[in-house]
Amino acid sequence: MIALGILLVLVLLLVVFGLLFRIQILTSIFSGSSAREIGTSNRVNAILFIIFMIVGGAAFTYSFIENYGKMNPPIASVHGHEMERLFWTTMIIIGIVFVLTHIALFVYSYKYQHKEGRRAYFFPHNNKIEIIWTVIPAIVMAGLVFAGWKEWTKITGPAPKDSVVLEVMGKQFNWLVRYPGRDQKLGVVNYRLIDATNEFGFDLSDKSGLDDFVAGEIHVPKGHPVLLKIRSRDVLHAVYMPHFRVQMYAVPGMPTKFWFTPTKTTDEMRAQLGNPKFNYELACNQICGRGHFAMKLNIVVDEPDDYVAWFAQQKSFSEQNPDVLASFQQKSDKLGEKENASAAAAVVTPAAKASL
């Protein structure tokens, strides 16, 4: 109620100020002083437009230079260089149009300020200008779209057959990571089986999932293609890995994928940045709820031999949770008994046939 009262007071104040402003204008008109005030205010506003352009342009330039490193971290993937080229090509084209348009906006506001006796030139139509400002942007946009589409189909297309495969699942508010075991096949999962222990919903009746394991962080080998299979357990999330120039939505009910090849180990990037505490990270950049800030996960890029050693040390989900595996085996045994009983009941013996 207090908030509603404050809102009503603010609305009433705005109405009062509006009425007072209107009364002041009408008074000026009747007294004959409006012409002088309009002339003075227009000159002031025209000068303020130029000042605002200079100050705003300087602030924009400073902000860009100051934050360049944060928004443009070093590249650590093969496709990242092409993505970077496309990004900056687009930014340069848009930037040129943005700067020229805003210079014209502010300069014209100053140059064509209101003056007594000046009349605006009426310019209703010009086919040549309309063709120019339609065709040129269309050609530029078509070129950008084609270049982006070409690269996008490459990185979202079929991954190399020898890729390291892992599944990333987003949920409020953390990431879950699953690797296939030695068979390199991810097992079947079922959302009906999800609980506090089985967060992925492992269906351990599927033998290909018995060696799957869950990791607390992502490990990938340097110089080897990595295929991310992405899904969400609840709301829309996004897999964002800035150093690898990777972003893909995690959509409920619609699996997505993205593959890339890392080019720098974590240790190499730490040395390059001079920061021994640096870690690659996966972050969600879609606001997914109150705990969105917690949607981060470390990524470790290993040398190939170190990755193999790390992989060999991992224990499968079924090994770490024998009670879950035992429960599945019991259900499987009961199901087998029911199927055998049903099959036996369906058999009709010759004696039974004779009695019919």
LINCORVEN-V86390 format. One record per residue. N is the residue number from 0. RES is the residue in one letter. SS is DSSP state (H for helix, E for strand, L for the rest). PHI is phi in degrees with one decimal (999 if undefined). NEAR is the number of other C-alpha atoms within 12 Angstrom. Layout:
n=N res=RES ss=SS phi=PHI near=NEAR
n=N res=RES ss=SS phi=PHI near=NEAR
This chain:
n=0 res=M ss=L phi=999 near=7
n=1 res=I ss=H phi=-62.4 near=8
n=2 res=A ss=H phi=-62.0 near=9
n=3 res=L ss=H phi=-64.9 near=10
n=4 res=G ss=H phi=-63.2 near=11
n=5 res=I ss=H phi=-62.4 near=12
n=6 res=L ss=H phi=-62.3 near=13
n=7 res=L ss=H phi=-63.7 near=14
n=8 res=V ss=H phi=-61.8 near=14
n=9 res=L ss=H phi=-62.8 near=14
n=10 res=V ss=H phi=-62.5 near=14
n=11 res=L ss=H phi=-63.1 near=14
n=12 res=L ss=H phi=-62.6 near=14
n=13 res=L ss=H phi=-61.9 near=14
n=14 res=V ss=H phi=-62.5 near=14
n=15 res=V ss=H phi=-62.4 near=14
n=16 res=F ss=H phi=-61.7 near=14
n=17 res=G ss=H phi=-62.4 near=14
n=18 res=L ss=H phi=-66.0 near=14
n=19 res=L ss=H phi=-62.7 near=14
n=20 res=F ss=H phi=-63.5 near=14
n=21 res=R ss=H phi=-65.0 near=14
n=22 res=I ss=H phi=-62.4 near=14
n=23 res=Q ss=H phi=-63.7 near=17
n=24 res=I ss=H phi=-65.4 near=19
n=25 res=L ss=H phi=-62.9 near=15
n=26 res=T ss=H phi=-62.8 near=14
n=27 res=S ss=H phi=-63.7 near=17
n=28 res=I ss=H phi=-64.8 near=16
n=29 res=F ss=H phi=-68.0 near=12
n=30 res=S ss=H phi=-84.8 near=13
n=31 res=G ss=L phi=84.3 near=13
n=32 res=S ss=L phi=-95.2 near=16
n=33 res=S ss=H phi=-66.1 near=18
n=34 res=A ss=H phi=-62.7 near=18
n=35 res=R ss=H phi=-64.4 near=17
n=36 res=E ss=H phi=-67.0 near=19
n=37 res=I ss=H phi=-62.1 near=21
n=38 res=G ss=H phi=-61.2 near=18
n=39 res=T ss=H phi=-65.9 near=18
n=40 res=S ss=H phi=-64.0 near=17
n=41 res=N ss=H phi=-66.2 near=23
n=42 res=R ss=H phi=-63.6 near=21
n=43 res=V ss=H phi=-62.4 near=18
n=44 res=N ss=H phi=-64.1 near=23
n=45 res=A ss=H phi=-63.2 near=26
n=46 res=I ss=H phi=-66.5 near=22
n=47 res=L ss=H phi=-62.9 near=20
n=48 res=F ss=H phi=-60.0 near=27
n=49 res=I ss=H phi=-66.4 near=24
n=50 res=I ss=H phi=-61.6 near=19
n=51 res=F ss=H phi=-62.6 near=22
n=52 res=M ss=H phi=-62.5 near=27
n=53 res=I ss=H phi=-67.4 near=19
n=54 res=V ss=H phi=-65.2 near=14
n=55 res=G ss=H phi=-63.8 near=19
n=56 res=G ss=H phi=-63.7 near=21
n=57 res=A ss=H phi=-65.7 near=14
n=58 res=A ss=H phi=-64.7 near=14
n=59 res=F ss=H phi=-62.4 near=18
n=60 res=T ss=H phi=-63.4 near=17
n=61 res=Y ss=H phi=-61.9 near=13
n=62 res=S ss=H phi=-61.9 near=15
n=63 res=F ss=H phi=-64.2 near=15
n=64 res=I ss=H phi=-65.3 near=14
n=65 res=E ss=H phi=-65.4 near=13
n=66 res=N ss=L phi=-105.4 near=13
n=67 res=Y ss=H phi=-58.8 near=14
n=68 res=G ss=H phi=-64.6 near=15
n=69 res=K ss=H phi=-71.4 near=13
n=70 res=M ss=H phi=-90.7 near=17
n=71 res=N ss=L phi=-138.1 near=23
n=72 res=P ss=L phi=-68.0 near=22
n=73 res=P ss=L phi=-57.1 near=25
n=74 res=I ss=L phi=-82.5 near=30
n=75 res=A ss=L phi=-134.3 near=34
n=76 res=S ss=E phi=-145.9 near=35
n=77 res=V ss=L phi=-65.9 near=27
n=78 res=H ss=L phi=-73.1 near=28
n=79 res=G ss=H phi=-58.9 near=31
n=80 res=H ss=H phi=-66.9 near=25
n=81 res=E ss=H phi=-68.9 near=23
n=82 res=M ss=H phi=-62.7 near=32
n=83 res=E ss=H phi=-65.0 near=27
n=84 res=R ss=H phi=-63.2 near=19
n=85 res=L ss=H phi=-63.7 near=25
n=86 res=F ss=H phi=-62.0 near=23
n=87 res=W ss=H phi=-74.7 near=17
n=88 res=T ss=H phi=-61.5 near=21
n=89 res=T ss=H phi=-63.0 near=23
n=90 res=M ss=H phi=-63.5 near=16
n=91 res=I ss=H phi=-65.3 near=15
n=92 res=I ss=H phi=-62.4 near=19
n=93 res=I ss=H phi=-64.9 near=18
n=94 res=G ss=H phi=-62.5 near=17
n=95 res=I ss=H phi=-61.4 near=15
n=96 res=V ss=H phi=-63.1 near=17
n=97 res=F ss=H phi=-60.4 near=16
n=98 res=V ss=H phi=-65.7 near=21
n=99 res=L ss=H phi=-62.7 near=17
n=100 res=T ss=H phi=-63.0 near=15
n=101 res=H ss=H phi=-75.2 near=21
n=102 res=I ss=H phi=-62.5 near=23
n=103 res=A ss=H phi=-61.7 near=18
n=104 res=L ss=H phi=-59.6 near=20
n=105 res=F ss=H phi=-76.8 near=26
n=106 res=V ss=H phi=-65.5 near=23
n=107 res=Y ss=H phi=-65.2 near=19
n=108 res=S ss=H phi=-63.1 near=24
n=109 res=Y ss=H phi=-78.4 near=24
n=110 res=K ss=H phi=-66.0 near=19
n=111 res=Y ss=L phi=-106.8 near=22
n=112 res=Q ss=L phi=-64.6 near=26
n=113 res=H ss=L phi=-64.3 near=24
n=114 res=K ss=L phi=-138.9 near=19
n=115 res=E ss=L phi=-61.4 near=14
n=116 res=G ss=L phi=87.3 near=8
n=117 res=R ss=L phi=-85.2 near=9
n=118 res=R ss=L phi=-119.3 near=10
n=119 res=A ss=L phi=-71.0 near=12
n=120 res=Y ss=L phi=-84.3 near=7
n=121 res=F ss=L phi=-85.8 near=7
n=122 res=F ss=L phi=-125.0 near=8
n=123 res=P ss=L phi=-76.1 near=9
n=124 res=H ss=L phi=-160.7 near=9
n=125 res=N ss=L phi=-155.6 near=11
n=126 res=N ss=H phi=-61.9 near=12
n=127 res=K ss=H phi=-61.3 near=10
n=128 res=I ss=H phi=-64.5 near=13
n=129 res=E ss=H phi=-65.1 near=13
n=130 res=I ss=H phi=-64.6 near=14
n=131 res=I ss=H phi=-61.7 near=13
n=132 res=W ss=H phi=-79.6 near=15
n=133 res=T ss=H phi=-100.0 near=14
n=134 res=V ss=H phi=-71.8 near=15
n=135 res=I ss=H phi=-61.4 near=14
n=136 res=P ss=H phi=-60.3 near=18
n=137 res=A ss=H phi=-65.3 near=14
n=138 res=I ss=H phi=-65.9 near=15
n=139 res=V ss=H phi=-61.4 near=18
n=140 res=M ss=H phi=-64.2 near=19
n=141 res=A ss=H phi=-61.5 near=15
n=142 res=G ss=H phi=-63.7 near=18
n=143 res=L ss=H phi=-65.6 near=25
n=144 res=V ss=H phi=-64.2 near=20
n=145 res=F ss=H phi=-64.3 near=15
n=146 res=A ss=H phi=-62.4 near=21
n=147 res=G ss=H phi=-66.9 near=23
n=148 res=W ss=H phi=-62.2 near=18
n=149 res=K ss=H phi=-61.2 near=17
n=150 res=E ss=H phi=-72.3 near=23
n=151 res=W ss=H phi=-64.8 near=26
n=152 res=T ss=H phi=-65.6 near=18
n=153 res=K ss=H phi=-69.4 near=20
n=154 res=I ss=H phi=-84.8 near=31
n=155 res=T ss=H phi=-107.0 near=25
n=156 res=G ss=L phi=-80.7 near=17
n=157 res=P ss=L phi=-59.1 near=20
n=158 res=A ss=L phi=-79.7 near=23
n=159 res=P ss=L phi=-55.4 near=19
n=160 res=K ss=L phi=-64.0 near=13
n=161 res=D ss=L phi=-93.0 near=15
n=162 res=S ss=L phi=-66.2 near=26
n=163 res=V ss=E phi=-75.9 near=38
n=164 res=V ss=E phi=-105.2 near=36
n=165 res=L ss=E phi=-148.3 near=34
n=166 res=E ss=E phi=-111.4 near=40
n=167 res=V ss=E phi=-116.7 near=43
n=168 res=M ss=E phi=-121.5 near=46
n=169 res=G ss=E phi=-94.2 near=43
n=170 res=K ss=E phi=-150.5 near=32
n=171 res=Q ss=L phi=-73.2 near=26
n=172 res=F ss=L phi=-133.6 near=27
n=173 res=N ss=E phi=-162.8 near=32
n=174 res=W ss=E phi=-108.2 near=39
n=175 res=L ss=E phi=-115.8 near=34
n=176 res=V ss=E phi=-126.2 near=35
n=177 res=R ss=E phi=-128.3 near=42
n=178 res=Y ss=E phi=-114.3 near=41
n=179 res=P ss=L phi=-74.8 near=33
n=180 res=G ss=L phi=-80.4 near=30
n=181 res=R ss=L phi=-65.9 near=22
n=182 res=D ss=L phi=-76.4 near=17
n=183 res=Q ss=L phi=57.4 near=24
n=184 res=K ss=L phi=-127.1 near=23
n=185 res=L ss=L phi=-75.8 near=33
n=186 res=G ss=L phi=-75.6 near=31
n=187 res=V ss=L phi=-72.9 near=23
n=188 res=V ss=E phi=-124.4 near=27
n=189 res=N ss=L phi=-142.2 near=19
n=190 res=Y ss=H phi=-62.4 near=19
n=191 res=R ss=H phi=-70.4 near=13
n=192 res=L ss=H phi=-94.9 near=20
n=193 res=I ss=L phi=-69.0 near=16
n=194 res=D ss=L phi=-149.9 near=13
n=195 res=A ss=L phi=-62.7 near=10
n=196 res=T ss=L phi=-89.2 near=18
n=197 res=N ss=L phi=-97.0 near=27
n=198 res=E ss=L phi=-69.6 near=27
n=199 res=F ss=L phi=-81.3 near=37
n=200 res=G ss=L phi=82.2 near=28
n=201 res=F ss=E phi=-56.0 near=36
n=202 res=D ss=L phi=-102.4 near=32
n=203 res=L ss=L phi=-78.2 near=35
n=204 res=S ss=L phi=-75.3 near=26
n=205 res=D ss=L phi=-89.0 near=22
n=206 res=K ss=H phi=-63.1 near=22
n=207 res=S ss=H phi=-68.7 near=24
n=208 res=G ss=H phi=-96.7 near=32
n=209 res=L ss=L phi=-66.5 near=35
n=210 res=D ss=L phi=-101.7 near=33
n=211 res=D ss=L phi=-66.0 near=39
n=212 res=F ss=E phi=-132.2 near=38
n=213 res=V ss=E phi=-103.9 near=37
n=214 res=A ss=E phi=-114.4 near=32
n=215 res=G ss=L phi=-81.5 near=19
n=216 res=E ss=L phi=-151.4 near=27
n=217 res=I ss=E phi=-87.0 near=37
n=218 res=H ss=E phi=-117.9 near=40
n=219 res=V ss=E phi=-137.9 near=41
n=220 res=P ss=E phi=-87.2 near=33
n=221 res=K ss=L phi=-67.4 near=33
n=222 res=G ss=L phi=73.3 near=24
n=223 res=H ss=L phi=-124.3 near=30
n=224 res=P ss=E phi=-62.3 near=29
n=225 res=V ss=E phi=-125.5 near=36
n=226 res=L ss=E phi=-104.5 near=33
n=227 res=L ss=E phi=-96.0 near=40
n=228 res=K ss=E phi=-100.6 near=35
n=229 res=I ss=E phi=-119.4 near=35
n=230 res=R ss=E phi=-152.7 near=35
n=231 res=S ss=E phi=-125.1 near=35
n=232 res=R ss=L phi=-96.0 near=31
n=233 res=D ss=L phi=-143.3 near=21
n=234 res=V ss=L phi=-116.2 near=25
n=235 res=L ss=L phi=-70.9 near=29
n=236 res=H ss=E phi=-123.6 near=37
n=237 res=A ss=E phi=-145.0 near=36
n=238 res=V ss=E phi=-84.0 near=40
n=239 res=Y ss=E phi=-122.5 near=31
n=240 res=M ss=E phi=-123.7 near=36
n=241 res=P ss=H phi=-59.8 near=30
n=242 res=H ss=H phi=-69.6 near=38
n=243 res=F ss=H phi=-97.5 near=38
n=244 res=R ss=L phi=53.4 near=36
n=245 res=V ss=E phi=-116.6 near=37
n=246 res=Q ss=E phi=-149.5 near=30
n=247 res=M ss=E phi=-150.4 near=37
n=248 res=Y ss=E phi=-70.2 near=32
n=249 res=A ss=E phi=-103.3 near=35
n=250 res=V ss=E phi=-109.6 near=26
n=251 res=P ss=E phi=-59.2 near=20
n=252 res=G ss=L phi=79.7 near=16
n=253 res=M ss=E phi=-139.2 near=19
n=254 res=P ss=L phi=-60.6 near=21
n=255 res=T ss=E phi=-125.5 near=27
n=256 res=K ss=E phi=-152.1 near=33
n=257 res=F ss=E phi=-162.7 near=40
n=258 res=W ss=E phi=-124.4 near=40
n=259 res=F ss=E phi=-153.9 near=41
n=260 res=T ss=E phi=-123.8 near=35
n=261 res=P ss=E phi=-69.7 near=39
n=262 res=T ss=L phi=-117.4 near=30
n=263 res=K ss=L phi=-135.4 near=32
n=264 res=T ss=L phi=-70.3 near=33
n=265 res=T ss=H phi=-60.2 near=33
n=266 res=D ss=H phi=-64.1 near=23
n=267 res=E ss=H phi=-65.5 near=24
n=268 res=M ss=H phi=-69.5 near=29
n=269 res=R ss=H phi=-62.1 near=20
n=270 res=A ss=H phi=-66.7 near=15
n=271 res=Q ss=H phi=-63.8 near=17
n=272 res=L ss=H phi=-86.2 near=18
n=273 res=G ss=L phi=67.9 near=12
n=274 res=N ss=L phi=-128.8 near=14
n=275 res=P ss=L phi=-67.1 near=14
n=276 res=K ss=L phi=-98.1 near=13
n=277 res=F ss=L phi=-65.0 near=21
n=278 res=N ss=L phi=-139.1 near=29
n=279 res=Y ss=E phi=-62.6 near=39
n=280 res=E ss=E phi=-142.7 near=27
n=281 res=L ss=E phi=-104.9 near=36
n=282 res=A ss=E phi=-130.2 near=33
n=283 res=C ss=L phi=-88.5 near=37
n=284 res=N ss=L phi=-109.3 near=26
n=285 res=Q ss=L phi=-113.4 near=26
n=286 res=I ss=L phi=-66.2 near=18
n=287 res=C ss=L phi=-110.7 near=27
n=288 res=G ss=L phi=140.3 near=19
n=289 res=R ss=L phi=-65.4 near=11
n=290 res=G ss=L phi=-98.2 near=15
n=291 res=H ss=H phi=-53.4 near=23
n=292 res=F ss=H phi=-61.0 near=17
n=293 res=A ss=H phi=-87.8 near=21
n=294 res=M ss=L phi=-81.5 near=29
n=295 res=K ss=E phi=-132.2 near=31
n=296 res=L ss=E phi=-148.6 near=29
n=297 res=N ss=E phi=-72.5 near=27
n=298 res=I ss=E phi=-120.5 near=33
n=299 res=V ss=E phi=-115.9 near=33
n=300 res=V ss=E phi=-98.1 near=39
n=301 res=D ss=E phi=-101.9 near=29
n=302 res=E ss=L phi=-64.7 near=23
n=303 res=P ss=H phi=-51.5 near=23
n=304 res=D ss=H phi=-65.7 near=16
n=305 res=D ss=H phi=-66.3 near=19
n=306 res=Y ss=H phi=-65.8 near=23
n=307 res=V ss=H phi=-60.4 near=19
n=308 res=A ss=H phi=-64.0 near=15
n=309 res=W ss=H phi=-63.4 near=21
n=310 res=F ss=H phi=-60.8 near=28
n=311 res=A ss=H phi=-66.8 near=16
n=312 res=Q ss=H phi=-83.0 near=13
n=313 res=Q ss=L phi=-78.3 near=25
n=314 res=K ss=L phi=-104.9 near=23
n=315 res=S ss=L phi=-68.9 near=29
n=316 res=F ss=H phi=-61.3 near=32
n=317 res=S ss=H phi=-67.3 near=32
n=318 res=E ss=H phi=-69.8 near=20
n=319 res=Q ss=H phi=-77.0 near=20
n=320 res=N ss=L phi=-131.6 near=23
n=321 res=P ss=H phi=-62.7 near=18
n=322 res=D ss=H phi=-66.2 near=16
n=323 res=V ss=H phi=-66.5 near=27
n=324 res=L ss=H phi=-63.6 near=27
n=325 res=A ss=H phi=-62.0 near=17
n=326 res=S ss=H phi=-63.1 near=18
n=327 res=F ss=H phi=-65.7 near=23
n=328 res=Q ss=H phi=-65.8 near=21
n=329 res=Q ss=H phi=-63.4 near=16
n=330 res=K ss=H phi=-62.5 near=17
n=331 res=S ss=H phi=-65.9 near=18
n=332 res=D ss=H phi=-64.3 near=15
n=333 res=K ss=H phi=-63.6 near=14
n=334 res=L ss=H phi=-64.2 near=15
n=335 res=G ss=H phi=-64.0 near=14
n=336 res=E ss=H phi=-63.1 near=14
n=337 res=K ss=H phi=-63.5 near=14
n=338 res=E ss=H phi=-65.4 near=14
n=339 res=N ss=H phi=-65.7 near=14
n=340 res=A ss=H phi=-65.0 near=13
n=341 res=S ss=H phi=-64.9 near=12
n=342 res=A ss=H phi=-66.7 near=12
n=343 res=A ss=H phi=-66.3 near=12
n=344 res=A ss=H phi=-67.8 near=11
n=345 res=A ss=H phi=-82.6 near=11
n=346 res=V ss=L phi=-79.4 near=13
n=347 res=V ss=L phi=-109.6 near=13
n=348 res=T ss=L phi=-77.3 near=12
n=349 res=P ss=H phi=-58.2 near=9
n=350 res=A ss=H phi=-64.0 near=9
n=351 res=A ss=H phi=-66.5 near=10
n=352 res=K ss=H phi=-63.5 near=9
n=353 res=A ss=H phi=-66.1 near=8
n=354 res=S ss=H phi=-75.6 near=8
n=355 res=L ss=L phi=-77.9 near=8
